Amino acid sequence: MLHADTLFWDLDGTLTDPYEGITKSVAYALRFFGIEVPDRTVLCPFIGPPLKDSFMKIYDLSESDADLAVSRYREYFSVTGLFENRVYPGIPELLSALAESGKRHILATSKPAVFAERILEHFGMRDSFFAVIGSDLEGKRVKKEDVLRYALEKTGAEPAKSLMIGDRRYDVVGARSVGMDCLGVTYGYGSAQELQEAGAVLLAESVSALGRLLIG
């Protein structure tokens, strides 16, 4: 559905590259448990999925310890980590061009909405979005399908006239669960294989390729 009138955007790995901020925040949290991470590249799997799930799956933390790890993560992220981030070149221009062509932008992220709002404001992109939908600080609505379902309810968008754009399988699976197609971007943190196997309708290997698919 490349002629969709509403575009739902993932944040991390799609609009911005959050590698430095997220991996430093995860390393900060793990240090509380006596876990040192000399090479932060091994923490890239934390970019995309819900944090609590990743702490439990990757470091085998109990649910209560994972909750504590998320709290520790936010100690660093809420002050410093969220700004250790960069917008992918060409994204602001693409958002503007799409808006001029009549598209409506909605951010749909598993990150807490309060952080997503601050990141967009920091990079001067908040005005590009009709709505910013994310999780809350209590850990509710962290799965992408729950975020998208809530976003559809809040914005009145129709799944058949909407398109999700994201870089991980969670974006694709979440979109399909609410009746929406997903365009996968491979310049983020998910591979082409991951996105294709999840059911992405098309792939874009760069921001310029994404623009060609969405605008022509």
C-alpha positions as a Markdown table, in Angstrom:
| # | Residue | x | y | z |
|---|---|---|---|---|
| 1 | Met | 0.0 | 0.0 | 0.0 |
| 2 | Leu | 2.6 | 2.6 | -1.2 |
| 3 | His | -0.3 | 5.0 | -1.9 |
| 4 | Ala | -1.3 | 5.0 | 1.7 |
| 5 | Asp | -2.4 | 8.4 | 3.1 |
| 6 | Thr | -1.1 | 7.8 | 6.6 |
| 7 | Leu | 2.5 | 6.7 | 7.2 |
| 8 | Phe | 3.4 | 5.1 | 10.6 |
| 9 | Trp | 7.1 | 5.5 | 11.4 |
| 10 | Asp | 9.3 | 3.6 | 13.7 |
| 11 | Leu | 11.9 | 5.8 | 15.4 |
| 12 | Asp | 15.1 | 3.9 | 16.3 |
| 13 | Gly | 16.9 | 2.5 | 13.3 |
| 14 | Thr | 14.4 | 4.2 | 10.9 |
| 15 | Leu | 14.4 | 7.9 | 11.5 |
| 16 | Thr | 17.5 | 8.1 | 13.8 |
| 17 | Asp | 20.5 | 6.0 | 14.6 |
| 18 | Pro | 20.4 | 5.7 | 18.4 |
| 19 | Tyr | 23.4 | 3.3 | 18.7 |
| 20 | Glu | 25.6 | 5.4 | 21.0 |
| 21 | Gly | 22.8 | 6.4 | 23.4 |
| 22 | Ile | 21.1 | 3.1 | 23.7 |
| 23 | Thr | 24.2 | 1.0 | 24.0 |
| 24 | Lys | 25.7 | 3.3 | 26.7 |
| 25 | Ser | 22.4 | 3.2 | 28.6 |
| 26 | Val | 22.3 | -0.6 | 28.5 |
| 27 | Ala | 26.0 | -0.8 | 29.6 |
| 28 | Tyr | 25.2 | 1.5 | 32.4 |
| 29 | Ala | 22.3 | -0.7 | 33.5 |
| 30 | Leu | 24.3 | -3.9 | 33.3 |
| 31 | Arg | 27.1 | -2.5 | 35.4 |
| 32 | Phe | 24.7 | -2.4 | 38.3 |
| 33 | Phe | 24.5 | -6.2 | 38.1 |
| 34 | Gly | 28.3 | -6.5 | 37.9 |
| 35 | Ile | 28.3 | -7.1 | 34.1 |
| 36 | Glu | 30.9 | -5.2 | 32.1 |
| 37 | Val | 30.6 | -4.8 | 28.4 |
| 38 | Pro | 33.9 | -3.8 | 26.8 |
| 39 | Asp | 32.5 | -3.9 | 23.3 |
| 40 | Arg | 29.2 | -2.1 | 23.0 |
| 41 | Thr | 28.5 | -3.4 | 19.5 |
| 42 | Val | 27.3 | -6.7 | 21.2 |
| 43 | Leu | 24.4 | -4.6 | 22.6 |
| 44 | Cys | 23.0 | -3.8 | 19.1 |
| 45 | Pro | 20.2 | -6.4 | 19.6 |
| 46 | Phe | 18.7 | -4.0 | 22.3 |
| 47 | Ile | 17.9 | -1.5 | 19.5 |
| 48 | Gly | 14.3 | -2.2 | 18.5 |
| 49 | Pro | 12.6 | -4.7 | 20.9 |
| 50 | Pro | 11.1 | -3.8 | 24.2 |
| 51 | Leu | 13.9 | -3.3 | 26.7 |
| 52 | Lys | 12.6 | -5.6 | 29.5 |
| 53 | Asp | 12.3 | -8.5 | 27.1 |
| 54 | Ser | 15.8 | -8.0 | 25.9 |
| 55 | Phe | 17.3 | -7.9 | 29.4 |
| 56 | Met | 15.5 | -11.1 | 30.1 |
| 57 | Lys | 16.4 | -12.9 | 26.9 |
| 58 | Ile | 19.9 | -11.7 | 26.3 |
| 59 | Tyr | 21.3 | -11.6 | 29.8 |
| 60 | Asp | 18.9 | -14.0 | 31.4 |
| 61 | Leu | 17.7 | -11.6 | 34.1 |
| 62 | Ser | 14.6 | -12.4 | 36.1 |
| 63 | Glu | 11.5 | -10.4 | 35.5 |
| 64 | Ser | 12.1 | -8.3 | 38.7 |
| 65 | Asp | 15.8 | -7.7 | 37.8 |
| 66 | Ala | 14.8 | -6.8 | 34.3 |
| 67 | Asp | 12.4 | -4.2 | 35.7 |
| 68 | Leu | 15.3 | -2.8 | 37.8 |
| 69 | Ala | 17.6 | -2.9 | 34.7 |
| 70 | Val | 15.1 | -0.8 | 32.8 |
| 71 | Ser | 15.0 | 1.7 | 35.7 |
| 72 | Arg | 18.8 | 1.9 | 35.7 |
| 73 | Tyr | 18.8 | 2.3 | 31.9 |
| 74 | Arg | 16.5 | 5.3 | 32.2 |
| 75 | Glu | 18.7 | 7.0 | 34.8 |
| 76 | Tyr | 21.3 | 7.4 | 32.0 |
| 77 | Phe | 19.0 | 7.6 | 29.0 |
| 78 | Ser | 16.6 | 10.2 | 30.2 |
| 79 | Val | 19.4 | 12.7 | 30.9 |
| 80 | Thr | 22.1 | 11.9 | 28.4 |
| 81 | Gly | 21.4 | 8.9 | 26.2 |
| 82 | Leu | 18.4 | 10.1 | 24.3 |
| 83 | Phe | 20.5 | 13.0 | 22.9 |
| 84 | Glu | 23.4 | 10.6 | 21.9 |
| 85 | Asn | 21.6 | 10.0 | 18.7 |
| 86 | Arg | 21.7 | 11.2 | 15.1 |
| 87 | Val | 19.1 | 11.7 | 12.4 |
| 88 | Tyr | 19.7 | 9.7 | 9.2 |
| 89 | Pro | 20.7 | 12.1 | 6.5 |
| 90 | Gly | 17.8 | 13.0 | 4.2 |
| 91 | Ile | 15.0 | 12.1 | 6.7 |
| 92 | Pro | 13.8 | 15.6 | 7.5 |
| 93 | Glu | 13.7 | 16.4 | 3.8 |
| 94 | Leu | 11.8 | 13.2 | 3.0 |
| 95 | Leu | 9.3 | 13.9 | 5.8 |
| 96 | Ser | 8.7 | 17.4 | 4.4 |
| 97 | Ala | 8.3 | 16.1 | 0.8 |
| 98 | Leu | 5.8 | 13.5 | 1.8 |
| 99 | Ala | 3.8 | 16.0 | 3.8 |
| 100 | Glu | 3.7 | 18.3 | 0.8 |
| 101 | Ser | 2.3 | 15.4 | -1.2 |
| 102 | Gly | -0.5 | 14.9 | 1.3 |
| 103 | Lys | 0.8 | 12.2 | 3.6 |
| 104 | Arg | 0.2 | 12.3 | 7.3 |
| 105 | His | 3.0 | 11.1 | 9.6 |
| 106 | Ile | 2.4 | 9.3 | 12.9 |
| 107 | Leu | 5.3 | 8.0 | 15.0 |
| 108 | Ala | 4.7 | 4.5 | 16.4 |
| 109 | Thr | 7.5 | 3.4 | 18.8 |
| 110 | Ser | 8.0 | 1.0 | 21.6 |
| 111 | Lys | 10.0 | 3.7 | 23.3 |
| 112 | Pro | 8.1 | 5.7 | 26.0 |
| 113 | Ala | 6.3 | 8.5 | 24.2 |
| 114 | Val | 7.7 | 11.1 | 26.6 |
| 115 | Phe | 11.2 | 10.2 | 25.4 |
| 116 | Ala | 10.2 | 10.1 | 21.7 |
| 117 | Glu | 8.6 | 13.5 | 22.0 |
| 118 | Arg | 11.9 | 14.9 | 23.4 |
| 119 | Ile | 14.0 | 13.3 | 20.7 |
| 120 | Leu | 11.8 | 14.7 | 17.9 |
| 121 | Glu | 11.8 | 18.1 | 19.5 |
| 122 | His | 15.6 | 18.0 | 20.0 |
| 123 | Phe | 16.1 | 17.3 | 16.3 |
| 124 | Gly | 13.5 | 19.8 | 15.1 |
| 125 | Met | 11.2 | 17.1 | 13.7 |
| 126 | Arg | 8.2 | 17.2 | 16.1 |
| 127 | Asp | 6.1 | 19.4 | 13.8 |
| 128 | Ser | 6.3 | 16.8 | 11.1 |
| 129 | Phe | 4.1 | 14.4 | 13.0 |
| 130 | Phe | 0.4 | 14.5 | 13.5 |
| 131 | Ala | 0.8 | 12.3 | 16.6 |
| 132 | Val | 3.5 | 10.6 | 18.6 |
| 133 | Ile | 2.4 | 7.2 | 20.0 |
| 134 | Gly | 4.6 | 5.0 | 22.2 |
| 135 | Ser | 4.7 | 3.0 | 25.4 |
| 136 | Asp | 4.3 | 4.5 | 28.9 |
| 137 | Leu | 6.8 | 4.5 | 31.7 |
| 138 | Glu | 5.0 | 1.7 | 33.5 |
| 139 | Gly | 5.8 | -0.7 | 30.8 |
| 140 | Lys | 2.4 | -0.9 | 29.2 |
| 141 | Arg | 1.9 | -0.9 | 25.4 |
| 142 | Val | 5.5 | -1.9 | 24.6 |
| 143 | Lys | 4.8 | -4.4 | 21.9 |
| 144 | Lys | 4.5 | -2.9 | 18.4 |
| 145 | Glu | 1.1 | -4.4 | 17.7 |
| 146 | Asp | -0.2 | -2.7 | 20.9 |
| 147 | Val | 1.4 | 0.6 | 20.0 |
| 148 | Leu | -0.2 | 0.4 | 16.5 |
| 149 | Arg | -3.6 | -0.7 | 17.7 |
| 150 | Tyr | -3.6 | 2.3 | 20.2 |
| 151 | Ala | -2.4 | 4.6 | 17.4 |
| 152 | Leu | -5.2 | 3.6 | 15.1 |
| 153 | Glu | -7.7 | 4.2 | 17.8 |
| 154 | Lys | -6.3 | 7.6 | 18.7 |
| 155 | Thr | -5.8 | 8.9 | 15.2 |
| 156 | Gly | -8.7 | 7.3 | 13.4 |
| 157 | Ala | -6.4 | 6.1 | 10.6 |
| 158 | Glu | -7.6 | 3.1 | 8.6 |
| 159 | Pro | -5.2 | 0.2 | 8.3 |
| 160 | Ala | -6.0 | -0.4 | 4.7 |
| 161 | Lys | -5.0 | 3.2 | 3.9 |
| 162 | Ser | -1.9 | 3.1 | 6.1 |
| 163 | Leu | 1.7 | 1.9 | 5.9 |
| 164 | Met | 4.2 | 1.1 | 8.6 |
| 165 | Ile | 7.9 | 1.9 | 8.0 |
| 166 | Gly | 10.4 | 0.2 | 10.2 |
| 167 | Asp | 13.7 | -1.6 | 10.4 |
| 168 | Arg | 13.0 | -4.7 | 12.5 |
| 169 | Arg | 10.7 | -7.8 | 12.3 |
| 170 | Tyr | 8.7 | -6.4 | 15.3 |
| 171 | Asp | 7.5 | -3.5 | 13.0 |
| 172 | Val | 6.4 | -5.9 | 10.3 |
| 173 | Val | 4.7 | -8.4 | 12.7 |
| 174 | Gly | 3.0 | -5.6 | 14.6 |
| 175 | Ala | 1.7 | -4.0 | 11.4 |
| 176 | Arg | 0.4 | -7.2 | 10.0 |
| 177 | Ser | -1.4 | -8.0 | 13.3 |
| 178 | Val | -3.5 | -4.8 | 12.8 |
| 179 | Gly | -4.1 | -5.3 | 9.1 |
| 180 | Met | -1.4 | -2.9 | 7.9 |
| 181 | Asp | 1.4 | -3.5 | 5.4 |
| 182 | Cys | 5.0 | -2.7 | 6.3 |
| 183 | Leu | 7.9 | -1.4 | 4.3 |
| 184 | Gly | 11.2 | -2.5 | 5.8 |
| 185 | Val | 14.4 | -0.4 | 5.8 |
| 186 | Thr | 17.7 | -2.2 | 5.8 |
| 187 | Tyr | 19.9 | 0.8 | 6.7 |
| 188 | Gly | 18.8 | 0.3 | 10.3 |
| 189 | Tyr | 19.4 | -2.7 | 12.6 |
| 190 | Gly | 17.4 | -5.4 | 10.9 |
| 191 | Ser | 18.6 | -7.5 | 8.0 |
| 192 | Ala | 16.8 | -7.9 | 4.7 |
| 193 | Gln | 16.3 | -11.6 | 5.6 |
| 194 | Glu | 14.7 | -10.7 | 8.9 |
| 195 | Leu | 12.3 | -8.3 | 7.3 |
| 196 | Gln | 11.4 | -10.5 | 4.4 |
| 197 | Glu | 10.7 | -13.5 | 6.5 |
| 198 | Ala | 8.5 | -11.4 | 8.7 |
| 199 | Gly | 6.5 | -10.3 | 5.7 |
| 200 | Ala | 7.6 | -6.8 | 4.7 |
| 201 | Val | 6.0 | -5.9 | 1.3 |
| 202 | Leu | 9.1 | -4.0 | 0.1 |
| 203 | Leu | 12.6 | -3.2 | 1.3 |
| 204 | Ala | 14.6 | 0.1 | 1.1 |
| 205 | Glu | 18.3 | 0.0 | 1.5 |
| 206 | Ser | 18.8 | 3.7 | 2.0 |
| 207 | Val | 16.8 | 6.9 | 2.7 |
| 208 | Ser | 17.0 | 7.9 | -0.9 |
| 209 | Ala | 15.6 | 4.5 | -2.0 |
| 210 | Leu | 12.8 | 4.9 | 0.6 |
| 211 | Gly | 12.0 | 8.2 | -1.0 |
| 212 | Arg | 11.8 | 6.7 | -4.4 |
| 213 | Leu | 9.4 | 4.0 | -3.2 |
| 214 | Leu | 7.2 | 6.5 | -1.4 |
| 215 | Ile | 7.2 | 9.4 | -3.8 |
| 216 | Gly | 8.4 | 8.0 | -7.1 |
